[in-house]
Amino acid sequence: MKKEKWMSLLGLATRARKTISGEDLVIREIQQARAKLVLISKDASDNTSKKIQDKCIFYNVPYLFVESREQLGHAIGKEARVVVAITEEGFAKKLASMLDE
């Protein structure tokens, strides 16, 4: 049940145009201090995962892991996605609390 709740909230954030997906676009959001939370799939390549994590640490942006790229893509209504950034503080805080449970 918990899984569907965070996925629904991520879908709502996407419909509100408060998410960005794709490695290059997410990195740009992190560097421009617009990303409030970054979600990375656990099955992302080591190189991609390390690059995103390093950017998040350097720019002080929190990040969390989700189970799979299919799950992340499904939540935002697209094909498989490896990384998604949330650009609105309220959505970011609520998603972080749901995923930390």
Steps between C-alpha positions, in 0.01 A plus 500: 500500500783737587645454151181615327475808723842643411447412134164680503657807660780498243238476225316796650825700511560413135152617399573823689820532291724479806719209382788472255624166362809406307861508613616820325189700590515388863868597526414846365219536759742399778764751387246783473369423852148421377500131598367446852523118495647250254370143461745246356405145403702224666556335161668808349849441364780553752637789295166683478420438865840628615480809276155597633594428862820706471307797354238473776766493772695790350190720457343379828187345344344200677462179301324169558491165324193323359477134403508510119508718191168351386336600828638855475394537138154357570448747785555798268305346213797439270730218400771379735687789663822475699491840670227754583536838673218663697509879473244599762576498873163367620498201266867432580445494878192277479667255258811485720291419807302232310813333360685508833229295675 
